[in-house]
Amino acid sequence: MNDMTFKTVFTPPQPKILATNPAKIIAEGVDVYYGEKHAIKNLSLTIPDKAVSAFIGPSGCGKSTFLRSINRMNDTIPGCRVTGVINVDGQAIYDPSIDVVDLRARIGMVFQKPNPFPKSIFENVAYGPRIHGLAKDKTALEQIVTESLKRASLWDEVKDRLHQPGTGLSGGQQQRLCIARAIAVNPEVILMDEPCSALDPIATARIEELITELKEKFCIVIVTHSMQQAARVSDLTAFFHLGILVEAGDTDEVFTSPQEKRTHDYITGRFG
């Protein structure tokens, strides 16, 4: 990254009010192992509610591993072991009494590649509310679907073809459909693992606008390979390197005056 590219990161900052945002997720002394590999090392981090927190760092640094730990997606990986404490609203999510299905309804996830179900647009969004019993009748279910598509800024584009396959949408529309599907069960947290990496610049801009709108209601945590994207959409930025959380803080401060040399070197393109 040359100096000119580096300067483009510093767009005029939006006012940050993180000090007034209550903590939503608190991780303390978290270690994650894949068999013998120590993927996350003694991580502690507080993630605020109704804000966007971005995880940045080079490939393989642990940012996606930690993201998946927040809704226990790592449970599905053989040999994965998580120690330490992750609390959501004061509740330890790795407590044996936790219902993981309910947890993943509270903490939704949007993946790198859009993955709509091979069902209609309507059924993609209705699936979660139906299996979790969130709608008492057909009218209530239709209202949830409509509101979720509106929140995902997709309603106007699909309202006349709700019963057509979700896989027939463009890539950007499919990703917004996946976001609508995630928010249809009224989660508290939305995790996004590089949600724009498979999208073109126009679709990326739409997703970024949507993320900014959604943070008024949700705690959003995003993993991104793009430092410019982190600077544009996030309130808090956490920099990972070799499984270690090197630095975390207000996005403007992390990008303009990082406290750690490794953070500065990564942001200025000296490695990564």
N, C-alpha and C positions, 0 to 999 in steps of 0.2 A: 504493500500500500504506500503510495507516494504522499508527499505532504499535502498536495491538493485534495486527494481523496480523503485524507484524514480530516481536513478542515470541513468537508461536507457533512461530517457527522454532527457538527455543532450547529444545528438549526436553532433558531430562537427558542429557548426552553419554555415550556408551559409551566405555570405555577404549580408547585408541588406542595401538598398538604399532608404528607405522610405522617407527620407528628400527631395529627388528629385521627388517623385511621387505627382502629383497634387491631391487635394481632389476630390473625385467623389460624395460621399454622405455625407451630413452634417445634423445631427439630433440635434435639440435644444429644450430642455424642453419637451420631448415627454412623455406623459402619455397614457397608454392603459387600458381600463376598459372592463371587461366582466360582464355586469350588474353591480352589486355592488362590484365585485371583482376588486381590483386595481392591475393589473398584471404587469405593467411597471410604474416606478415612477421617473418622472423628469429626463429622460435620455438625455444626450448630448454626441455625439460621431462623430468624423470625420473618414471616411473610405476612404483610398487612392485608386486611379485608378491603374490598371495594377499591382495588388498585391493580395495576399490572406489574408483575415481577418477572423479569427476564433473566434466564440463565444463558450465559455466553461462555465460550472457550473452544479450544481446538477439538477436532474429532477425537473421540475416545477419552475425553477428560472426565466423564462421569455425570454430565449435566442431565442426559436423558435417563440414566440409571436412577438418579435421585428423584427426577420427576415421576418415574413409574413407581417409586417407593411410596409416594404420597397417596396413591389409591390402591396400593398393594398389587399392582400389575406384575411385579416381579415374582409374586407367589406362583405364577404360571411357568416360571423358568426353572427346570430341574437343577438342583445344586445351589440355587440362590439362597443366601441367608442374610437377614437384616437384623442388626442389633442396635441398641440405643432406643430413644423415644421420639416418636412423632405424634404430636397432639394436634387435633383439629377441634377448635372451641373447647380446649381443655380435656378432650377425650383421647386416650391413648389408642391409636388405630391398630396397633399390633397386639392389643389385649386379646387373649384367647376367646373372650366372650363376644367379640365384634362379629357381626354378620357382614361378611365381605360383599355380598350382593347388595345389601343396603348401603354399605360404604361407597360402592362404585356408583350408586345412584346419586349420593350426596356429592361425590367428587367425579364429575364427568371428564371424559377425555376425547380429544380430537387429535387424530394421528397425522403423520407426515403426508401420506398419500390418501386422498379422499376414498372412503370405503363405504359407500351407500350399500344397503342391503339390496339383493335382487328382488325388490318389491316396488310397489308404486311410491310416488312421492309422499302421498298421504300415509301409507303404511309404514314408511321409514320413520316418520315422526311419531305416529301413533303407537309404535311397538312398545316403547318404554312405559308410557302411561298405562297401556293395557296390561302389561305383565305385572306392574306394581300396583294395579288397582286404583289409579289416581282419578279415574273418570267414572261417575256413577251411572252414566248412560251415554247413548250415542251423541246426543247434543253436547254434553260436556266434553266428550272426546274431540269432537269437531272443533270446539272452541279452543281447546289446548293446542291442537294442530295449527289452527289459524294464528293464534297468538305467538306460537313458537316460530313459525315461518316469518311473521312480521318482525319479531325481535331479531331474527337472523337476516333481515333485509332481503328476503327472498320472495315474500308473498306476491308482490306485484308481478313478478316474472313467471310464477307457476300457478296462480290461482285458477287459471282456466284449463290446467292439465294435471290436476292433483292425482288422477288415477293412471297416469302414464309412468313408465319405469323411471326411478331416480337415476339409474345408470345412463339415461339418455340426456342428462344435463351436461353442460360444459364442466370443465375441471373446477373452475371457480365456483360455479353454482353447486356442484356436488359437495365442495368443502363447506359452503354455507348450509347445505342440507344436513351435513353431519353435525354442524354446530346447532342447527335447529333440533336435531334428534337428541343432542346432549342436553339442551336446556329444557326440553319438553318434560323432563321428570323433576324440574325445578331444583337443580343442584345448588349447592352453596359455593362450590369451587369448580372452575373449568381449567383443566390442564391441556396445553396445546404443545405437541411435539413437532416443531418445525412445520407449522401448518401451511406455510406459503412456499415451501421449497420446490413443490411440483407445479407452481402456478406462474402465469405470465405477470408482467408488471402491473397491468390494469386490474387483474383479479387480485393480486397482492394488495393493491391500494384499497380495494373494497373490503378485504378481510381486515386490514389494519384499521379502517374506519369503524368497522363493526366491533373490533376489540375495544376501541376507545368508548363506544356507546355501551357495551356490555359491562364495563367495569363499574358503572353506576349501580349495578345490582349484584354483581358477582366478584369474588376473588378470582383473578385470572393469573395463571402461571404459564409462561411461554418459554420454550427452548428455541433459540434461533441461532443460525450460523451467521446471520447478518448483523453486524454491529450497528449499521445504519438503522435497521429495523428496531433493534433494541432501543436506540436513542430516540426514535420517533414515537414508539408506543408505550414504553415502560416508565413506571415511576421509581421502581427499585431495580437495580442490576446486580447480579451475583456472577463473579468470574471464577470459573473452575479450571484447574490445571492438574493433570496427573492424579485425579481422584481427590484433590484437596480443594476446598473452598478457600480461595486466596483472599478475596475481598468482596464485600457486599455493602451497598449503600445507595443513597439517592442517585438516580441515573445521571443527572447533570454533574454531580461531584465525581462519580466514578470515571466519567469520560473526560472531564476537564482537569481534574486534579486528583488522579488516583494516588492512593497511599502506598501501594506496593509496586516495586520495580517490575515484577512479572506482569502486572496488569497494564502498566504503561507500555511495556515492550509488546504485548499482544495487541493493544489498541493501535499502536503506531506501526504495526505490521512487521515487527522484527522476528516474530515466529507465529505459527498457527496455520 
